[in-house]
Structure formats: structure tokens, C-alpha cells
Amino acid sequence: MNLTLPPDKQFPEDIKVFKHKLDNCINFTVSRYGDGEWAVIKGTSIQIKGGEFSFSGDREEDKLKREKLSASFVFQHPQYYVGIPCPCCQGQNRFEQMREASQQPIERLTWANIWCNGNYGYLRTEVLPAIAKRKSVLCCNGDGAIENLPFTPEKFFPISHDAWENNWDTIETLKDYIDSDNITDHVFAIAGGPFANILCYELTKFNSNNTYIDIGSTLNPLLGTGGFFRGYFDPNSYWGRLNCIWG
């Protein structure tokens, strides 16, 4: 089962492909890039509201982070899927720029909002229960109430609200865990802003025998964490009903 392709690429169908892979233990990675990640890749200084991350083109340590994020954006692997913003949410120009800059084949491109907007209800009712049937690992804000999740991770790796700044050692920690415990066919749900993209990239390179999902803010209402409110949390809102389109 493959992602839908232009000119008939369909938002609600692509998420079903990943649900199918979860159901059938077909490993994959989804790494999603929004406006904040794009700003970093372009070298544009940015401060995300809520303090989730910041980037300055003048800081030497931030230049190294940019290199890693850029590498994750263009990394190619048969099971590595890259999500980019759609024209309806970020405009046609940004969509085209990111599609071209990603260098990804069209069959491995999907929406940055694949878990969000009109697909969020399906994520809650179908995708998360599919994860619950698999062995899973969670990496997210350490303040979250993980007992409220509909799946029970075998292992929890807490990170800070600003993991992009503080938790780079988690990359090697996760690699050591995968290697020492011979972890295969687990689902890694990762929430950590642009740091999640880098984790998905590094872990796929290290061991592609697992599934790595950049799950983003979708778990916030369950975890009780969250920074700023996302409109798609409300199923009756504009964002909650939005069926995103491809360019």
C-alpha cells in the first residue's frame, strides 16, 4: 500500500497508508517540516511562540543544528517519508520551494499536517489504537501525563520543553538503548519540535528495523502539556475540519 500521488493525492488517504503499515508491522519513518523548520534550514533567525525553540544564524552552535536539520530534510531511504506544508496552509510558493529543496521522490512526500487538521480525528480513533497494538517507545516532554495515552510505551525517554537546546545527548541514549536491548519492530513516537526531525533521521540511519514517527503536538491534549493551543484540537473549528490539498 503506497501513498497517493498527484494529481489525485488525497489527504485522508495518505494517513490510512501509515495506519496500514502499523497494522502490518511494516516499518517506516515520518519526519514533518513546518514553517519553523524551514526558517532554520534557510538560516533565518526565529523565535517560536511558547518558547519551544529558537534559532540564530549568528550562533556557532546553532549552525551545527541547522546542518543536522538540513541533512534530515534531504535524507533518502526507502522507508523515510518527509512531510511538507501544503498550499492551503502555507501558500503555493513555500510548498513548491520545500518540495524542490527536499530532493525527495514524490512517492515519499506527504503533508506536514498528516496527523493534524481534518485527519486528527482519524489519528485519535485509528492510528493511536494501532500503535497500542505494537511495542512502543515514547520520547516527549517529561512533564507529560503519559498514563493518559491510549498506548503504553515499554520505555519512556523524557526530554525538556526546549529539547532543541538541551537534549542532544538523547540521540546517543536512544541509539544505545536500541543496540543494547536489540530493539526491533517497535514504534517510536517522538515529540520535540525540530529536534524530533533530527531524532527520526539519526535513528533511521542507525537502525531502520523500527518505526519512527514525528508525532508533534498531537498528543498534547492527552499529555496535558502543550505550549500554545492548536486550532485542530477542536473538531468543529476551521482547522479541525480542513481537508488539506496538495499543490
N, C-alpha and C positions, 0 to 999 in steps of 0.2 A: 504494500500500500504506500503510495507516494504522495507528496504534496501536489496540490492542484497547480496548474501552470497558466500563465497569461495566454490568450486574452480572457480566459474563463477562470482565473484564480479566485477562489472563494474563501472568505474569512472563516465562516463556520465549518467549512470542510477541512481546512488545514489543522485545526485543533483536534479534530476527530482522528487524523492520521497519527498524531502523537499519542492519543488515547489508545489507538490500536497497537502501537509499539509497546506501550506499557503493559497492555493486556497480554501480549505475546512474548514478553521478555526480549524485545529487540532493542538493544542499547542504542542510545542517541544522545546528543548534546544540543541544547537550545541556549544560545547566548544572544541577548537582546540589547540593542543600542538605541538610545533616545537622543534628545537634544543635548543633554549634559555630556554624554559620552562623545558625541560628535564635536562639541566645543573643545574637549580635551584633545581629541585626535587632530583637530585643526590647529591646536596650540593657542586657543583663545582662553584667556583667564575667565574664571567663572566661580560664583559662589551660589550653590543651590540653597533655596529657602528651606528652613528647618535644620540647617547645619549638617546635612547628610554627607556632603563633601565639597571641597573647594579645590581649585587648580590655578596655579600661577605659572605662566610661561617663563618667568624670571627666576624661579627657584630650581636649583640644580636637581634636587631630589624629585621634583615634580616632572622634570624632563625624562627621568628614568621611568616614572609611572606612565607617562604618555607613550613611551616606546613600547612598553608591555601591552598597553591597551590597544595601540595601533596594530601590534602583532596579532593580538587576539581577533581583531576585526577582519584581517585578511587570511587568517589561518584556514587551511583547507584540509578536510578529512571526510571520508565517505559518510560518516555519521554526525558531522558537525553542521548545525543549522544556524544561520545568522538572521536575526530579526531586525528589520529597519523600519523607520517611521513611514506611514502611508500618507498619500497626498491629502486625505481628508483631515488628518490630524496635524501634520507639519508642513503641508504645502508641496506642490509638484516639484519645485526646484530642489528642495532638500532631499526629497525622495530620490530623484534622479542622481543627485550628487553622491548620496550614500550608496545607492545601488551600484554605481560605477566604481566608487572608491573601495568597496568591499572586495571586489575582484572574485566574488563568489559565483559559481554557476547558478543559473536561475532555479534549478531543481533543489537547491539548498538555501534558498532565500525565503523568508517568511516575514510576518508582521512583527514589529517590536511590541505591538499590543496583543499578541496572540492569546495571552491569558486574560486580557482585560476587556473593557468596554462590553459589547454585546456578547462576548464569549465568556464573561466572568461567571455567569450562572452555570454554564456547562463545566467550567473548571471546578466549581464548588460541588456540583452534583455528580460529575462523572470522572474528572481527572484525579481529584484528590482521593476519592474512594479507590481508584485504580492503583494509586501509589500505596494505599493502605494494604493492598494485597501483596505487595512486594516488600522485600527487605529494604529499609531506607536509612538514610543518614541526613541529618539536618544541620545546616550551618546558617545561623541568622543572629539577630540581636539577642544578646544574653539576657536581656530584661523580659523577653517574651514568655508568655504562659503556654509552654509547649504542650501541657496536658489538655489544652482546649482544641488541639488539632485533631482532625479525623483520621490521622495516621500516627502510629507510634514509632518514632525512629529508634533504631538499635543503638545509635550513637549520636550525641549532640555536641557540636563544636560551636560554642558561643563566640561571637565577635562583638565589637563595640558599635555604637551608632555610626561612628565615622571610621569604619574598617579600612577605607581607602588610605587613611592616615596612620592607623595604629596597629593593623593586624597582618602585616605581610608575612610574619612568621607562620601564619596559618597554612600557607601554601605547603611548606615542608612538613608541617604537622599532619596534614591530610595525606600527603604522599607517604609518610612513614606509616600511618595507620593502614592505608591500602596495602602497602607492601608487607608489613609485619603480620597483619591479620588475614592476608591473602583474600582481600575483598574483591568479589566479582559479582556481577548481576545485581548490584544494589542501585537504588535510586537516590542520588544526592540532590536534595532540594536546597538551593543556595539563594540567600537574600542578602545583598550587601552593596547595592549601587554598582558603580563601575568596577569595584573590587570583585564582584560576582563574575563579571565577564572574564577577568584575568584568572580566577579560580577555574572556571569552566574550560578555558583554554589550556592552562597548565595541567589540569587533571586528565583531560582528554589525551594530551600528548603523552602523559606519563602512563596511563592505563585506560585504554578505550573499551575495556570489558565491563564498564559500568555506564549508567545513565546519569548525566549531569544537567540539571535544569536550573536556569536562571529564573527563579520563581518571583523575584521582585517584591513589590508591595502587596501582592495578592493575599498574603497570609496575615497582614496587619490587623484586620478586624478580629481574627481568631486569636492572635497572639496578644492583643491588647497593646501593641506598640504602634509607632507609626509616623512620627513627623507630621506632615500636613495631610489633610483629608483628600482622598482621590474621589472624583466625581462618580467613577464607575462602581463604587461600592453600593450606590443606590440604584437598584434595578429599574426604577421609574424615572431616572434622570436622563437627560440627553445622552450623556456618555454611557450610561448603563444600557441604553437601547441601541447604541451606534453599531451598525454593521459595517466595519471598515472596508474600504475599497483599495484595490491595487492600482498603480499608475498606468 
